[in-house]
Amino acid sequence: MGELYDDSVFKKREEAMQKQAKSQNLLFIGVIILIALVACGAFVWKMKFSPENRIININKASVEELQYLPGVGPAVAKDIVKGRPYKTPEDLKNVKGIGDKTYEKMAPRVKVD
């Protein structure tokens, strides 16, 4: 009596399922890598272009832009604008509300052109 079913059909189906599983795993890994690259890109963009990290020219910046400097609020920003032009960034120490400690925090982010 012959066999009622052919084993090769089951083997082919099993191979197809294994190939599909490999494809799904590769797709999953690819999606994870893509998400990681997008997250890294967003982080780098934020670090490079965020106003909180930008170097500010104190002779040209607006009151709003000056407030991105550490320790500078609206009143101090207005006083910075009133004291223009500045010859050096250290001249900020002459502005009311900016002492040595505040200046040290903002020094890496200010320039004068």
C-alpha positions as CSV (number, residue, x, y, z in Angstrom):
1,M,0.0,0.0,0.0
2,G,1.3,3.4,-1.0
3,E,1.8,6.4,1.3
4,L,-1.2,8.6,1.8
5,Y,0.8,11.8,1.7
6,D,4.0,13.1,0.2
7,D,6.7,14.2,2.7
8,S,8.2,16.6,0.2
9,V,5.2,18.9,0.5
10,F,5.7,19.3,4.2
11,K,9.4,19.8,3.8
12,K,8.8,22.5,1.2
13,R,6.3,24.2,3.5
14,E,8.7,24.1,6.4
15,E,11.5,25.6,4.3
16,A,9.2,28.3,3.2
17,M,8.2,29.1,6.7
18,Q,11.9,29.3,7.8
19,K,12.7,31.6,4.9
20,Q,9.7,33.8,5.9
21,A,10.9,33.9,9.5
22,K,14.4,34.9,8.4
23,S,13.0,37.7,6.2
24,Q,10.8,38.9,9.1
25,N,13.8,39.0,11.4
26,L,15.9,40.9,8.9
27,L,13.1,43.4,8.4
28,F,12.7,43.8,12.2
29,I,16.5,44.5,12.6
30,G,16.4,46.9,9.7
31,V,13.5,48.9,11.2
32,I,15.4,49.0,14.6
33,I,18.5,50.3,12.9
34,L,16.5,52.9,11.0
35,I,14.9,54.1,14.2
36,A,18.3,54.3,15.9
37,L,19.7,56.4,13.0
38,V,16.8,58.8,13.1
39,A,17.1,59.2,16.8
40,C,20.8,59.9,16.5
41,G,20.2,62.3,13.7
42,A,17.6,64.2,15.7
43,F,20.0,64.4,18.7
44,V,22.8,65.7,16.6
45,W,20.6,68.2,14.9
46,K,19.3,69.5,18.3
47,M,22.8,69.8,19.7
48,K,24.0,71.7,16.6
49,F,21.0,74.0,15.8
50,S,19.3,74.4,19.2
51,P,19.3,78.0,20.3
52,E,20.3,76.8,23.8
53,N,23.7,75.6,22.3
54,R,24.4,78.4,19.8
55,I,27.1,80.9,20.2
56,I,25.6,84.4,20.4
57,N,27.1,87.7,19.2
58,I,26.2,90.0,22.0
59,N,26.4,93.1,19.7
60,K,23.8,91.8,17.3
61,A,21.5,89.5,19.2
62,S,18.0,90.4,20.0
63,V,16.6,90.6,23.6
64,E,14.9,87.2,23.0
65,E,18.1,85.6,21.7
66,L,20.1,86.9,24.6
67,Q,17.8,85.1,27.0
68,Y,19.1,81.8,25.8
69,L,22.3,82.5,27.6
70,P,22.6,81.0,31.1
71,G,21.6,83.4,33.8
72,V,20.1,85.9,31.4
73,G,16.4,86.9,31.8
74,P,14.4,89.7,30.2
75,A,15.8,92.5,32.4
76,V,19.4,91.5,32.0
77,A,19.0,91.0,28.2
78,K,17.6,94.5,27.9
79,D,20.6,95.8,29.9
80,I,22.9,94.0,27.6
81,V,21.3,95.7,24.6
82,K,21.5,99.1,26.3
83,G,25.3,98.6,26.9
84,R,26.2,98.0,23.3
85,P,28.6,98.1,21.6
86,Y,31.0,95.7,23.4
87,K,34.6,95.4,22.5
88,T,35.2,92.0,24.3
89,P,32.9,89.4,25.8
90,E,34.4,90.2,29.2
91,D,32.7,93.7,29.0
92,L,29.5,91.8,29.9
93,K,30.7,91.9,33.5
94,N,29.9,95.6,33.6
95,V,26.2,94.9,33.0
96,K,24.1,95.0,36.1
97,G,23.1,91.4,37.1
98,I,26.2,89.7,35.5
99,G,28.9,88.9,37.9
100,D,31.9,86.6,37.6
101,K,30.0,83.4,38.2
102,T,27.3,84.2,35.7
103,Y,29.8,85.4,33.2
104,E,31.8,82.1,33.6
105,K,28.6,80.1,32.7
106,M,27.9,82.1,29.6
107,A,31.5,82.8,28.4
108,P,31.7,79.7,26.1
109,R,28.5,80.9,24.3
110,V,29.2,84.6,23.7
111,K,31.3,86.4,21.1
112,V,31.8,89.9,19.8
113,D,32.1,90.8,16.1
